[in-house]
Amino acid sequence: MEFFKIKRDIPFMRHALIFNVISALTFVAAVFFLVTKGLHFSVEFTGGTVMELRYPHAADQEKIRATLRGIGHEAPEVASFGTAQDVMLRLPPVKTAAGATVSSEAFNAICASEGGAPKQVTVTEKGQQVARTTCANPVGAELVTLQRVDFVGPQVGDELATDGLNALIMVIVGVVIYLAVRFEWKFAVAAILANLHDVVIILGFFAFFQWEFSLTVLAAVLAVLGYSVNESVVIFDRIRETFRKQRKMSVTEVIDHAITSTISRTIITHASTQMMVLSMLLFGGPSLHHFALALTIGICFGIYSSVFVAAALAMWFGVKREDLIKPVKEKDETDGAVV
């Protein structure tokens, strides 16, 4: 499907060197911020207190965040799960207080903001008596119920960080093997360098602005890696097709033609995806904000890297027609001759 078709090839590779320099500077800046500032990890990685609250009505998450900031929690995570009445809180660790103290202080502050007072009640769940901490107003109506409290230790956070890094490495290795088998090692190296360029730049943004890096952001980074690979594969496929059809074109002309002929498809695909991501960014609330932000950055740089990084690197590596198309063996001149 094409909305439009460009009849004349755009000379992308004419400006490849300039864009590669820009990419290199951006990459170095991202690495610099990662080293100097580091990532602002969420509770999943650093450890802390996780609380589940249930309201009789839709919870006011902004009010909860303001209350938690008022008692000293600089970056509390507040997100709904399941329904608008169920809220999950993630509170970073406090060096001067134990997990039980942190959860107690947080619940008491939230309860006070609702105009109530905490009390202990006993409820029956699945045939068993379970103690619950609730918040009730002066007439006895329940305002908030504390459903669960967990403390995430630093060891669990280290395990999650290690597992996330292993997942990223496995994806990278799998992509290299896939591209090397499907195309050629020059394309494989060019694509993986371009895709790592996207990942590092996303992490650089999060380090520079100190946005919170959570498991959902890690999922977005892995999604961007696969998304960028898909775009590179589409362009590489068109390069191979053009090599087969246009025998007289130079390598630069082949790459320019391949990129130009996929522009319509690129615009349709990325615009459709970005509309969905933009809806999450604008209306998804704080729980999806950083996830959508990482995807937005990844989509924008994914288009850029597939054209000006992956294709340009393949050109610099010296890719040629013989790398993708096996030469046809000429018939022996003596074939069919009568001796």
C-alpha positions as CSV (number, residue, x, y, z in Angstrom):
1,M,0.0,0.0,0.0
2,E,1.4,3.4,-1.0
3,F,-0.1,6.9,-0.3
4,F,2.4,8.4,-2.8
5,K,5.3,7.3,-4.9
6,I,8.4,9.3,-5.4
7,K,9.6,9.0,-9.0
8,R,13.1,10.4,-8.5
9,D,15.4,8.9,-6.0
10,I,16.4,11.1,-3.1
11,P,20.3,11.2,-2.7
12,F,20.3,10.1,1.0
13,M,23.9,8.7,0.9
14,R,25.2,12.0,-0.4
15,H,24.8,13.4,3.1
16,A,25.6,10.1,4.9
17,L,28.9,11.4,6.4
18,I,27.3,14.5,7.9
19,F,24.5,12.4,9.5
20,N,27.0,9.8,10.7
21,V,29.0,12.5,12.5
22,I,25.8,13.8,14.1
23,S,25.0,10.2,15.2
24,A,28.4,9.7,16.6
25,L,28.2,13.0,18.6
26,T,24.7,12.1,19.9
27,F,25.9,8.6,20.9
28,V,28.9,10.0,22.7
29,A,26.7,12.5,24.6
30,A,24.3,9.7,25.6
31,V,27.2,7.6,26.9
32,F,28.6,10.7,28.8
33,F,25.3,11.3,30.6
34,L,24.9,7.6,31.4
35,V,28.4,7.5,33.0
36,T,28.2,10.9,34.8
37,K,24.5,11.0,35.8
38,G,23.5,7.4,35.6
39,L,19.9,6.1,35.4
40,H,17.2,6.9,38.0
41,F,16.1,3.4,38.7
42,S,12.6,2.6,40.1
43,V,11.7,0.5,43.1
44,E,11.9,-2.7,41.1
45,F,15.6,-2.2,40.7
46,T,16.6,-0.4,43.9
47,G,14.3,-2.1,46.4
48,G,11.6,-0.4,48.5
49,T,8.1,-0.7,49.8
50,V,5.1,-1.8,47.7
51,M,1.6,-1.2,48.9
52,E,-1.8,-2.0,47.5
53,L,-4.8,0.2,48.4
54,R,-8.5,-0.2,47.6
55,Y,-10.9,2.7,47.5
56,P,-14.7,2.6,47.5
57,H,-14.5,5.0,44.5
58,A,-12.0,6.0,41.8
59,A,-8.8,7.0,43.5
60,D,-7.3,10.4,43.1
61,Q,-3.8,9.5,42.1
62,E,-2.5,13.1,42.0
63,K,-3.7,13.7,45.5
64,I,-2.0,10.5,46.7
65,R,1.3,11.6,45.1
66,A,1.1,15.0,46.7
67,T,0.5,13.4,50.1
68,L,3.4,11.1,49.8
69,R,5.7,13.9,48.6
70,G,4.6,15.9,51.7
71,I,6.0,13.2,54.0
72,G,9.4,13.1,52.2
73,H,9.0,10.7,49.3
74,E,10.5,12.5,46.4
75,A,9.5,10.1,43.6
76,P,6.6,7.9,44.7
77,E,5.1,5.6,42.1
78,V,1.3,5.6,42.1
79,A,-0.6,3.6,39.5
80,S,-4.0,1.9,39.2
81,F,-4.2,-1.8,38.5
82,G,-7.2,-3.8,37.5
83,T,-9.7,-1.1,38.3
84,A,-9.7,2.6,39.1
85,Q,-10.4,1.8,42.7
86,D,-7.3,-0.3,43.2
87,V,-4.0,1.5,43.5
88,M,-0.4,0.3,43.8
89,L,2.2,2.4,45.5
90,R,5.9,1.9,45.1
91,L,8.0,3.9,47.6
92,P,11.8,4.1,47.4
93,P,13.8,2.8,50.4
94,V,14.4,5.1,53.3
95,K,17.7,4.6,55.1
96,T,16.4,5.8,58.4
97,A,13.3,3.7,58.5
98,A,12.3,0.1,58.1
99,G,9.8,-1.1,55.5
100,A,7.0,-1.5,58.1
101,T,7.5,2.0,59.4
102,V,7.5,3.4,55.8
103,S,4.2,1.7,54.9
104,S,2.6,2.7,58.2
105,E,3.6,6.4,57.9
106,A,2.4,6.4,54.2
107,F,-1.0,4.9,55.0
108,N,-1.5,7.2,58.0
109,A,-0.8,10.2,55.8
110,I,-3.1,9.1,53.0
111,C,-5.8,8.3,55.6
112,A,-5.5,11.8,57.1
113,S,-5.7,13.4,53.7
114,E,-9.0,11.6,53.2
115,G,-10.3,13.0,56.6
116,G,-10.3,9.7,58.4
117,A,-8.3,7.7,60.9
118,P,-6.7,4.2,60.6
119,K,-8.1,1.2,62.4
120,Q,-7.7,-2.6,62.5
121,V,-10.5,-4.8,61.3
122,T,-10.9,-8.5,60.7
123,V,-12.5,-9.7,57.4
124,T,-13.3,-13.2,56.0
125,E,-11.5,-14.1,52.8
126,K,-11.8,-17.6,51.4
127,G,-13.1,-19.0,54.6
128,Q,-10.3,-17.5,56.7
129,Q,-10.1,-14.6,59.1
130,V,-7.7,-11.9,57.8
131,A,-6.6,-8.8,59.6
132,R,-6.8,-5.6,57.5
133,T,-5.9,-1.9,58.2
134,T,-8.6,0.4,57.0
135,C,-9.2,4.1,57.1
136,A,-12.7,5.2,58.3
137,N,-14.3,8.6,58.7
138,P,-16.0,9.7,62.0
139,V,-19.2,8.0,61.1
140,G,-17.5,4.7,60.5
141,A,-17.6,4.6,56.7
142,E,-14.4,3.0,55.1
143,L,-12.4,5.4,53.0
144,V,-9.3,3.3,52.1
145,T,-8.3,-0.2,52.8
146,L,-4.7,-1.4,52.9
147,Q,-4.8,-4.7,51.0
148,R,-1.1,-5.7,50.9
149,V,2.4,-4.5,51.9
150,D,5.6,-6.0,50.5
151,F,9.2,-5.0,50.9
152,V,11.4,-5.4,47.9
153,G,15.0,-5.9,49.0
154,P,18.1,-4.7,47.1
155,Q,19.0,-8.3,46.2
156,V,15.7,-8.7,44.2
157,G,16.5,-5.4,42.4
158,D,20.0,-6.7,41.5
159,E,18.5,-9.8,40.1
160,L,16.0,-7.9,38.0
161,A,18.8,-5.7,36.7
162,T,20.8,-8.7,35.8
163,D,17.9,-10.5,34.1
164,G,17.1,-7.3,32.1
165,L,20.7,-7.0,30.9
166,N,20.7,-10.7,30.0
167,A,17.5,-10.2,28.0
168,L,19.0,-7.3,26.1
169,I,22.2,-9.3,25.3
170,M,20.2,-12.3,24.1
171,V,18.1,-10.1,21.8
172,I,21.2,-8.5,20.4
173,V,22.9,-11.9,19.7
174,G,19.7,-13.2,18.2
175,V,19.4,-10.2,15.8
176,V,23.0,-10.5,14.7
177,I,22.6,-14.2,13.9
178,Y,19.4,-13.7,12.1
179,L,20.7,-10.8,9.9
180,A,24.0,-12.6,9.2
181,V,22.1,-15.7,8.0
182,R,19.4,-13.8,6.0
183,F,21.7,-11.2,4.5
184,E,25.4,-10.9,5.0
185,W,27.8,-10.1,7.9
186,K,28.2,-6.5,6.8
187,F,24.5,-5.9,7.0
188,A,24.3,-7.7,10.3
189,V,27.0,-5.5,11.9
190,A,25.6,-2.3,10.4
191,A,22.1,-3.1,11.7
192,I,23.1,-4.1,15.2
193,L,25.3,-0.9,15.5
194,A,22.4,1.2,14.4
195,N,20.0,-0.5,16.8
196,L,22.4,-0.2,19.7
197,H,22.6,3.5,18.7
198,D,18.9,3.8,19.3
199,V,19.0,2.0,22.6
200,V,21.9,4.0,24.0
201,I,20.3,7.3,22.9
202,I,17.0,6.3,24.7
203,L,19.0,5.6,27.9
204,G,20.9,8.8,27.4
205,F,17.6,10.8,27.4
206,F,16.5,9.0,30.6
207,A,19.9,9.7,32.2
208,F,20.0,13.4,31.2
209,F,16.5,14.2,32.4
210,Q,16.6,11.7,35.3
211,W,13.4,10.2,34.2
212,E,12.5,7.1,36.2
213,F,13.8,3.8,34.6
214,S,11.4,1.0,35.5
215,L,10.6,-2.5,34.1
216,T,8.0,-1.0,31.8
217,V,10.7,1.3,30.3
218,L,13.0,-1.7,29.9
219,A,10.2,-3.4,28.0
220,A,9.9,-0.3,25.8
221,V,13.6,-0.4,25.1
222,L,13.4,-4.1,24.0
223,A,10.4,-3.3,21.8
224,V,12.3,-0.4,20.2
225,L,15.2,-2.8,19.4
226,G,12.9,-5.2,17.6
227,Y,11.1,-2.3,15.9
228,S,14.3,-0.8,14.6
229,V,15.5,-4.2,13.3
230,N,12.3,-4.6,11.4
231,E,12.8,-1.3,9.7
232,S,16.4,-2.1,8.8
233,V,15.3,-5.5,7.4
234,V,12.8,-3.9,5.1
235,I,15.4,-1.5,3.7
236,F,18.0,-4.3,3.4
237,D,15.4,-6.5,1.5
238,R,14.8,-3.7,-0.9
239,I,18.5,-3.2,-1.4
240,R,18.9,-6.8,-2.3
241,E,16.0,-6.7,-4.7
242,T,17.4,-3.6,-6.4
243,F,20.8,-5.2,-6.8
244,R,19.0,-8.0,-8.7
245,K,16.9,-5.8,-10.9
246,Q,19.3,-2.9,-11.6
247,R,22.6,-4.3,-12.7
248,K,24.0,-0.9,-13.9
249,M,23.4,1.0,-10.7
250,S,26.2,1.8,-8.3
251,V,26.1,0.8,-4.7
252,T,25.2,4.3,-3.6
253,E,22.4,4.6,-6.2
254,V,21.0,1.2,-5.1
255,I,20.8,2.3,-1.5
256,D,19.2,5.6,-2.4
257,H,16.6,3.9,-4.6
258,A,15.9,1.3,-1.9
259,I,15.3,3.9,0.8
260,T,13.2,6.1,-1.5
261,S,11.0,3.3,-2.6
262,T,10.2,2.4,1.1
263,I,9.4,5.9,2.3
264,S,5.6,5.6,1.8
265,R,5.6,2.3,3.8
266,T,7.8,3.9,6.5
267,I,5.5,6.9,6.9
268,I,2.3,4.7,7.1
269,T,3.8,2.2,9.6
270,H,5.5,4.7,11.9
271,A,2.7,7.2,11.8
272,S,0.2,4.6,12.8
273,T,2.4,3.3,15.6
274,Q,3.1,6.8,16.8
275,M,-0.6,7.7,17.0
276,M,-1.2,4.8,19.4
277,V,1.9,5.6,21.4
278,L,0.9,9.3,21.5
279,S,-2.5,8.4,22.9
280,M,-0.7,6.5,25.7
281,L,1.6,9.4,26.3
282,L,-1.2,12.0,26.5
283,F,-4.0,10.0,28.1
284,G,-2.3,6.9,29.7
285,G,-1.5,8.7,32.9
286,P,1.8,8.6,35.0
287,S,1.9,4.7,34.9
288,L,2.4,4.7,31.1
289,H,4.1,8.0,30.6
290,H,7.7,6.9,30.7
291,F,6.9,3.8,28.7
292,A,5.3,5.8,25.9
293,L,8.1,8.4,26.1
294,A,10.7,5.7,25.6
295,L,8.7,4.3,22.6
296,T,8.4,7.8,21.1
297,I,12.1,8.5,21.3
298,G,12.8,5.0,19.9
299,I,10.4,5.4,17.0
300,C,11.9,8.7,15.9
301,F,15.5,7.6,16.2
302,G,14.5,4.2,14.7
303,I,13.6,5.8,11.4
304,Y,16.7,8.0,11.4
305,S,19.1,5.1,12.2
306,S,17.6,2.7,9.6
307,V,18.3,5.3,6.9
308,F,21.3,7.3,8.0
309,V,23.1,4.8,10.2
310,A,22.4,1.2,9.2
311,A,22.3,1.8,5.4
312,A,25.2,4.2,5.6
313,L,27.4,1.8,7.7
314,A,26.7,-1.0,5.2
315,M,27.9,1.4,2.4
316,W,31.1,2.3,4.5
317,F,31.7,-1.5,5.1
318,G,31.9,-1.9,1.3
319,V,28.8,-4.0,0.6
320,K,28.5,-4.9,-3.0
321,R,26.2,-6.9,-5.3
322,E,28.4,-10.0,-5.0
323,D,27.8,-10.1,-1.2
324,L,24.0,-10.7,-1.7
325,I,23.7,-12.3,-5.2
326,K,25.8,-15.3,-6.2
327,P,27.3,-14.7,-9.7
328,V,25.9,-16.8,-12.5
329,K,28.5,-19.2,-13.8
330,E,29.1,-18.8,-17.4
331,K,28.7,-21.9,-19.5
332,D,31.9,-23.5,-20.7
333,E,32.5,-22.5,-24.3
334,T,33.2,-26.1,-25.2
335,D,29.8,-27.3,-23.9
336,G,27.9,-28.9,-26.8
337,A,31.0,-28.8,-29.1
338,V,31.5,-31.8,-31.3
339,V,34.9,-33.4,-30.8
